[in-house]
Amino acid sequence: MKKIITGGILLCCGIILYLGVYIPAAHYASELGGWSTPPGRLGTALEATGGKSAINNSMIMMIIGFFLLAWGCFSDEIIRIQKLFKQDNLKRMNRENE
């Protein structure tokens, strides 16, 4: 349960941080007069506003939050399936040995 709560909080905080940096950068990009081609208009706006590290951190938070959320939700099922698989293998081995 702790993994689910932690994952949900990290995922939501990552999304909020991403939007909090992306929206002002997009607004600044619409008013940008010139930009360089490799990063593009939005990349240049992110560099100018100092949002590149915040965007990277928000994506890391979202990825970790998603994996914690998935791990917390499906860990019991994975353990149950693994136990059933082991029991079936043991039964097969006992039948072969008889």
ROVO-840026 format. One record per residue (C-alpha): residue number from 0; residue in three letters; y, z, x. Coordinates in steps of 0.25 Angstrom, whole numbers, plus 5000, padded with zeros to 4 digits. Layout:
N
 num residu   py   pz   px
 NUM    ALA    Y    Z    X
...
//
This chain:
98
 num residu   py   pz   px
   0    MET 5000 5000 5000
   1    LYS 5009 5003 5012
   2    LYS 5007 4989 5017
   3    ILE 5011 4983 5004
   4    ILE 5024 4991 5002
   5    THR 5028 4988 5017
   6    GLY 5025 4974 5016
   7    GLY 5033 4972 5003
   8    ILE 5045 4979 5009
   9    LEU 5044 4971 5021
  10    LEU 5043 4958 5013
  11    CYS 5055 4962 5004
  12    CYS 5064 4966 5016
  13    GLY 5060 4954 5023
  14    ILE 5064 4945 5011
  15    ILE 5077 4953 5009
  16    LEU 5081 4952 5024
  17    TYR 5078 4937 5024
  18    LEU 5086 4934 5012
  19    GLY 5097 4943 5017
  20    VAL 5098 4935 5030
  21    TYR 5095 4921 5024
  22    ILE 5105 4921 5012
  23    PRO 5118 4924 5021
  24    ALA 5113 4914 5031
  25    ALA 5111 4903 5021
  26    HIS 5125 4906 5016
  27    TYR 5130 4905 5030
  28    ALA 5122 4892 5032
  29    SER 5129 4885 5020
  30    GLU 5142 4887 5027
  31    LEU 5138 4884 5041
  32    GLY 5145 4872 5046
  33    GLY 5136 4868 5058
  34    TRP 5122 4872 5062
  35    SER 5112 4868 5073
  36    THR 5100 4860 5069
  37    PRO 5088 4868 5074
  38    PRO 5090 4881 5066
  39    GLY 5097 4874 5055
  40    ARG 5108 4879 5046
  41    LEU 5101 4891 5041
  42    GLY 5096 4895 5055
  43    THR 5110 4893 5061
  44    ALA 5116 4902 5049
  45    LEU 5105 4913 5052
  46    GLU 5109 4912 5067
  47    ALA 5124 4914 5064
  48    THR 5121 4925 5054
  49    GLY 5111 4932 5063
  50    GLY 5100 4932 5053
  51    LYS 5089 4925 5062
  52    SER 5083 4939 5066
  53    ALA 5084 4944 5052
  54    ILE 5077 4932 5046
  55    ASN 5066 4934 5056
  56    ASN 5064 4948 5054
  57    SER 5064 4946 5039
  58    MET 5053 4936 5040
  59    ILE 5045 4945 5049
  60    MET 5047 4956 5038
  61    MET 5042 4947 5027
  62    ILE 5030 4942 5035
  63    ILE 5026 4956 5038
  64    GLY 5029 4961 5024
  65    PHE 5020 4950 5018
  66    PHE 5008 4953 5027
  67    LEU 5009 4968 5025
  68    LEU 5010 4965 5010
  69    ALA 4998 4956 5010
  70    TRP 4990 4965 5019
  71    GLY 4993 4977 5010
  72    CYS 4989 4969 4998
  73    PHE 4976 4963 5003
  74    SER 4971 4972 5013
  75    ASP 4962 4979 5003
  76    GLU 4956 4966 4998
  77    ILE 4953 4961 5012
  78    ILE 4946 4974 5016
  79    ARG 4938 4974 5003
  80    ILE 4934 4959 5006
  81    GLN 4931 4962 5021
  82    LYS 4921 4974 5016
  83    LEU 4914 4965 5006
  84    PHE 4912 4954 5017
  85    LYS 4906 4965 5027
  86    GLN 4897 4970 5016
  87    ASP 4892 4956 5013
  88    ASN 4890 4953 5027
  89    LEU 4882 4966 5029
  90    LYS 4873 4963 5017
  91    ARG 4870 4949 5022
  92    MET 4867 4955 5036
  93    ASN 4857 4965 5029
  94    ARG 4850 4954 5021
  95    GLU 4848 4945 5034
  96    ASN 4842 4957 5041
  97    GLU 4832 4960 5030
//
